Amino acid sequence: MPSFLADSPQGGYLNFSPWLLGPVVFIVWVILFMVVKRYALKWLQRAAVGTPWAWDDVLVRALSGPLLLPILASGLLIFERILPLSPEWDRASDIVMAGAMALTLVLFVDLACRGVLDRLSEKHPVLQGARGLVQGMIRGVIITLGILVFLNSVGISITPILASLGIGSLAVALALKDSLANLFAGIQIILDKSIEPGHFIRLEGGIEGTVTRMSWRTTRIQTSVNSTVLVPNAKLTESLITNFNLPEPEVDVRVPVGVHFDSDLERVEQVTLEVAREVQRLHPHATPGFEPRVRYEGFGESGINLVVVNSARNHDGSVSLRHHLIKSLHLRYAREGIIIPFPTRTLDLPPERTESLRERFFAGGDIPSDAGPGESTE
């Protein structure tokens, strides 16, 4: 039993009681380490601000609250050792200290993961819908590991518990196979950054539209007819996707045109470029600074084919730009006398087939005398 002696003014000795010394040591211990904790955290915060790493300030904030537990637990341990108690109290204080350290670790990791999720949710909107689920799953894993660490530190074998957790985890994984597949597919899309809200995409099956929301289970696509398609994330990662916003949101607007074989191609190209440049300059959805192009592609069945290429800021704006470009070309071609031919077909029939058709369609009537073989009549 510890005792502290000091000379009394009367020449004797003064014996300090451990019941008086224990609280004093506990209070001094807690105050001393609280002061050390405060200044150490301030120093760590200043150091975190000066480093290029973006996550150290999250770790410092997560460390602030849980540090109080080991300070109090260690103070109680010293307080118990000073008091004249039975050995059973020593064992109990050791368990309390182990529990405090395990709880400190759990709280620190949980706060750090929550801070990381908060930052990731700001950058990746898909995590906003799945944040509660992801945080709950992470918290469950952290608490389970903390309990296992505590049990192992107090001498309880955790091997049977680990075996039970393995079987239980397998059963849960099989039951939630589809949900987990969608969750991890969503995380894969986030990390890959291949699709984000606001992107215009086209799926392998022909579905196309603007991505409006990405949750942990599904991705919502708003089509051009103002309907919403819900695509499971697992199916989205397995599909071939065309993303019109990557690498840049600007898209080419291609308008095919056909002109008559007798057209002056130099004049057609000049007029077409004038119209395309005017639309590119005045249309609000056109890409600034883009130079339109006109390219002849070949001889068609009814005329000479060419394509006009303009550029829009995004896929939604390309629809309006194409609309105005077609109207402007039609108006200018009519003014310039440029003919846009329509498809024609000529039927060449043998004489015997022509005679049978005449007999069928003009039975009982007069057959025009000027209709020769191979010619059509009305």
C-alpha positions in Angstrom: 0.0 0.0 0.0 1.7 3.2 -1.1 2.0 6.0 1.4 3.7 9.4 1.3 5.5 10.7 4.4 6.6 14.2 5.1 8.1 16.0 8.2 5.4 17.7 10.3 6.1 20.9 12.1 5.9 19.1 15.4 8.8 16.8 14.4 6.7 13.8 13.5 5.5 12.4 10.2 2.4 13.1 8.3 0.9 10.1 6.4 -1.1 11.1 3.3 -4.1 8.8 2.7 -4.4 7.1 -0.7 -8.1 8.0 -0.8 -6.9 11.7 -0.8 -3.9 11.2 -3.1 -5.8 9.1 -5.7 -8.3 11.9 -6.7 -5.6 14.5 -6.8 -3.4 12.4 -9.1 -6.4 11.6 -11.3 -7.4 15.3 -11.7 -3.8 16.4 -12.3 -3.3 13.6 -14.9 -6.5 14.5 -16.8 -5.8 18.2 -16.8 -2.2 17.7 -17.9 -3.0 15.5 -20.8 -6.0 17.6 -21.9 -3.6 20.6 -22.2 -1.1 18.4 -24.1 -3.9 17.1 -26.4 -5.1 20.7 -27.1 -1.7 22.0 -28.2 -0.8 18.8 -30.0 -4.0 19.0 -32.1 -3.4 22.7 -32.9 0.1 21.8 -34.1 -1.3 18.9 -36.2 -4.0 21.2 -37.7 -1.4 23.8 -38.8 0.8 21.1 -40.2 -2.2 19.6 -42.1 -3.0 22.9 -43.7 0.5 23.3 -45.0 0.7 19.8 -46.7 -0.6 19.1 -50.2 -2.4 16.0 -49.1 -6.1 16.7 -48.9 -7.1 14.1 -46.3 -4.8 14.8 -43.3 -7.2 17.5 -41.9 -10.0 14.9 -41.9 -7.8 12.6 -39.8 -6.9 15.4 -37.4 -10.6 16.3 -36.9 -11.5 12.6 -36.4 -8.8 12.3 -33.7 -10.0 15.2 -31.6 -13.0 13.6 -29.8 -11.9 10.0 -29.3 -8.6 11.0 -27.5 -10.6 12.0 -24.4 -11.4 8.3 -23.7 -7.9 7.0 -23.3 -7.0 10.0 -21.2 -9.9 9.3 -18.8 -9.3 5.6 -18.8 -5.6 5.9 -18.1 -6.3 8.3 -15.3 -8.8 5.9 -13.7 -6.3 3.1 -14.1 -3.7 5.1 -12.1 -6.4 6.1 -9.6 -7.3 2.4 -9.0 -3.7 1.4 -8.6 -3.2 4.0 -5.9 -6.2 2.9 -3.9 -5.9 0.0 -1.5 -8.3 -2.3 -3.4 -8.4 -6.1 -3.9 -6.7 -7.7 -7.0 -10.1 -8.1 -8.6 -10.3 -4.4 -9.1 -6.9 -4.5 -11.0 -8.4 -7.0 -13.5 -11.6 -4.8 -13.9 -9.5 -1.7 -14.5 -7.5 -3.5 -17.1 -10.7 -4.5 -18.9 -11.9 -0.9 -18.7 -8.7 0.3 -20.2 -8.8 -2.3 -23.1 -12.5 -1.3 -23.8 -11.6 2.4 -23.8 -8.8 1.8 -26.3 -11.0 -0.4 -28.6 -13.8 2.2 -28.4 -11.3 5.0 -29.2 -10.1 3.1 -32.3 -13.7 2.5 -33.4 -14.7 6.1 -33.0 -11.6 7.4 -34.8 -12.0 5.2 -37.8 -15.8 5.9 -38.0 -15.3 9.6 -37.9 -12.5 9.4 -40.4 -14.6 7.4 -42.8 -17.5 9.8 -42.4 -15.3 12.7 -43.2 -14.0 11.0 -46.3 -17.6 10.1 -47.4 -18.6 13.8 -46.9 -15.9 15.0 -49.2 -16.5 12.3 -51.8 -20.3 13.1 -51.8 -19.5 16.7 -52.7 -17.5 15.7 -55.7 -19.6 12.7 -56.8 -23.3 13.2 -56.5 -24.0 9.5 -57.0 -22.7 9.0 -53.4 -25.4 11.3 -52.0 -28.1 8.7 -52.6 -26.0 5.8 -51.4 -24.2 7.6 -48.5 -26.4 6.3 -45.8 -26.1 2.7 -47.0 -22.3 2.9 -47.5 -21.8 4.6 -44.1 -24.0 2.0 -42.4 -22.1 -0.9 -43.9 -18.7 0.6 -43.0 -19.8 1.4 -39.5 -21.0 -2.2 -39.0 -17.6 -3.5 -40.1 -15.8 -1.1 -37.9 -17.9 -2.0 -34.8 -17.4 -5.7 -35.5 -13.6 -5.3 -35.7 -13.6 -3.2 -32.6 -15.5 -5.8 -30.6 -13.1 -8.5 -31.9 -10.1 -6.4 -30.8 -11.6 -5.9 -27.4 -12.3 -9.6 -26.8 -8.9 -10.6 -28.0 -7.2 -8.1 -25.7 -9.0 -9.4 -22.6 -8.1 -13.0 -23.4 -11.3 -14.3 -25.0 -10.7 -16.5 -28.0 -12.2 -15.0 -31.2 -11.6 -18.0 -33.5 -15.1 -19.5 -33.1 -16.6 -16.0 -33.6 -14.6 -15.5 -36.8 -15.9 -18.8 -38.1 -19.5 -17.8 -37.4 -19.0 -14.4 -39.0 -17.6 -16.1 -42.1 -20.7 -18.3 -42.5 -23.0 -15.4 -41.7 -21.3 -13.1 -44.2 -21.6 -15.7 -46.9 -25.3 -16.1 -46.3 -25.9 -12.3 -46.3 -23.8 -11.9 -49.5 -25.9 -14.6 -51.3 -29.1 -13.0 -50.1 -28.1 -9.5 -51.2 -26.2 -10.6 -54.4 -28.1 -8.3 -56.8 -28.1 -5.3 -54.4 -24.4 -5.7 -53.7 -23.7 -6.1 -57.5 -25.5 -2.8 -58.2 -23.7 -1.1 -55.3 -20.2 -2.1 -56.4 -21.1 -1.3 -60.0 -22.1 2.2 -58.9 -18.8 2.6 -57.0 -17.0 1.4 -60.1 -18.7 4.0 -62.3 -17.8 6.7 -59.7 -14.1 5.8 -59.7 -14.0 5.4 -63.5 -15.9 8.8 -64.0 -17.2 7.4 -67.3 -20.8 8.6 -66.6 -21.9 11.6 -64.5 -25.2 13.5 -64.1 -25.8 15.8 -67.0 -24.1 13.6 -69.6 -26.0 12.5 -72.7 -25.5 8.8 -73.4 -26.7 6.1 -75.7 -27.0 2.5 -74.5 -26.4 -0.6 -76.6 -30.1 -1.3 -77.0 -30.7 2.1 -78.5 -32.0 4.0 -75.4 -30.5 7.4 -75.2 -31.0 10.5 -73.0 -29.5 12.7 -70.3 -28.3 11.2 -67.0 -30.3 13.0 -64.3 -29.4 11.0 -61.2 -27.1 8.2 -60.1 -28.0 6.3 -56.9 -26.4 3.2 -55.3 -28.9 0.9 -57.1 -30.0 2.6 -60.4 -29.1 5.3 -62.9 -31.9 7.5 -64.2 -31.9 8.5 -67.9 -34.3 11.2 -69.2 -35.2 10.5 -72.8 -36.1 13.1 -75.5 -39.8 12.2 -75.1 -39.6 13.3 -71.4 -39.8 9.8 -70.0 -37.4 8.3 -67.4 -35.6 5.0 -67.8 -34.2 3.3 -64.7 -31.1 1.2 -65.5 -29.6 -1.0 -62.8 -25.9 -0.1 -62.3 -24.8 -3.7 -62.8 -26.5 -3.8 -66.3 -25.1 -0.4 -67.1 -21.5 -1.5 -66.5 -22.1 -4.5 -68.8 -23.6 -2.5 -71.7 -21.8 -0.7 -74.5 -22.3 3.0 -73.9 -21.7 6.0 -76.1 -21.1 9.1 -74.0 -21.6 12.3 -76.1 -20.0 14.4 -73.3 -16.6 12.7 -73.5 -14.0 13.8 -74.1 -15.7 17.2 -74.7 -19.4 18.1 -74.6 -19.3 19.7 -78.0 -20.8 17.6 -80.8 -20.8 17.8 -84.6 -24.1 18.5 -86.3 -24.1 16.7 -89.7 -26.8 17.5 -92.2 -26.8 15.4 -95.4 -28.1 17.2 -98.5 -28.6 16.1 -102.2 -28.4 18.5 -105.2 -29.3 18.0 -108.9 -26.7 16.5 -111.2 -26.7 19.7 -113.3 -25.9 21.9 -110.3 -22.8 24.2 -110.3 -21.0 22.4 -107.4 -18.7 25.4 -106.7 -21.7 27.7 -106.4 -23.5 25.1 -104.2 -20.5 24.8 -101.9 -20.2 28.6 -101.6 -23.9 29.1 -100.8 -23.9 26.2 -98.4 -20.9 27.5 -96.5 -22.4 31.0 -96.2 -25.6 29.6 -94.7 -23.7 27.3 -92.3 -21.4 30.1 -91.1 -24.4 32.4 -90.5 -26.2 29.7 -88.4 -23.0 28.9 -86.5 -22.5 32.6 -85.7 -26.0 33.5 -84.7 -27.4 30.3 -83.1 -27.2 30.4 -79.2 -26.3 26.7 -78.9 -23.5 26.8 -81.5 -19.9 26.3 -80.5 -18.0 29.6 -80.6 -15.2 29.8 -83.1 -16.0 26.6 -85.0 -15.6 26.7 -88.8 -18.3 24.8 -90.7 -17.4 22.3 -93.4 -19.0 21.2 -96.6 -17.9 17.8 -98.1 -19.2 16.1 -101.2 -19.7 12.4 -100.4 -20.6 10.8 -103.8 -23.1 10.3 -106.6 -26.5 9.2 -105.4 -29.4 7.7 -107.3 -31.2 11.0 -107.7 -28.4 13.6 -107.3 -25.0 14.5 -105.8 -24.7 13.9 -102.1 -23.0 16.3 -99.7 -22.9 16.8 -95.9 -22.8 20.1 -94.0 -20.9 19.9 -90.6 -21.6 22.4 -87.8 -20.9 22.2 -84.1 -23.1 22.6 -81.0 -22.2 23.2 -77.4 -23.9 19.9 -76.3 -26.2 17.2 -77.6 -29.4 19.0 -76.5 -28.4 22.1 -78.4 -27.5 20.1 -81.5 -31.2 19.3 -82.1 -32.1 23.0 -82.3 -29.1 23.9 -84.4 -29.9 21.2 -86.9 -33.5 22.4 -87.1 -32.4 26.0 -88.0 -29.7 24.8 -90.4 -32.2 22.7 -92.4 -34.7 25.6 -92.6 -32.0 28.1 -93.6 -30.6 25.8 -96.3 -34.0 25.1 -97.8 -34.8 28.8 -98.0 -31.5 29.8 -99.5 -31.5 27.0 -102.0 -34.9 28.1 -103.2 -33.7 31.6 -103.6 -30.6 30.6 -105.5 -32.4 28.1 -107.7 -30.5 25.1 -106.4 -32.6 22.0 -106.9 -32.9 19.4 -104.2 -34.0 16.3 -106.3 -36.5 13.8 -105.1 -36.2 10.0 -105.9 -37.6 8.8 -109.2 -38.1 5.3 -110.5 -38.5 4.1 -114.2 -40.1 0.7 -114.9 -38.9 -1.1 -118.0 -41.3 -4.0 -118.8 -41.2 -6.5 -121.7 -43.9 -6.1 -124.4 -45.8 -9.2 -123.5 -46.1 -8.0 -119.9 -47.3 -4.6 -121.1 -50.0 -6.2 -123.2 -51.3 -8.2 -120.2 -51.4 -5.1 -118.0 -53.3 -3.2 -120.7 -55.9 -6.0 -121.0 -56.3 -6.0 -117.2 -56.6 -2.3 -116.6 -58.5 -1.3 -119.8 -60.8 -4.3 -120.2 -64.1 -3.2 -121.7 -62.7 0.3 -122.5 -60.7 2.1 -125.1 -57.0 1.7 -125.0 -55.1 4.9 -125.7 -53.6 4.7 -129.2 -50.5 6.7 -128.2 -49.4 4.2 -125.5 -46.5 2.2 -126.8 -44.7 -0.8 -125.4 -42.9 0.0 -122.1 -44.8 3.2 -121.5 -47.1 3.9 -118.6 -50.6 5.4 -119.0 -53.0 6.9 -116.5 
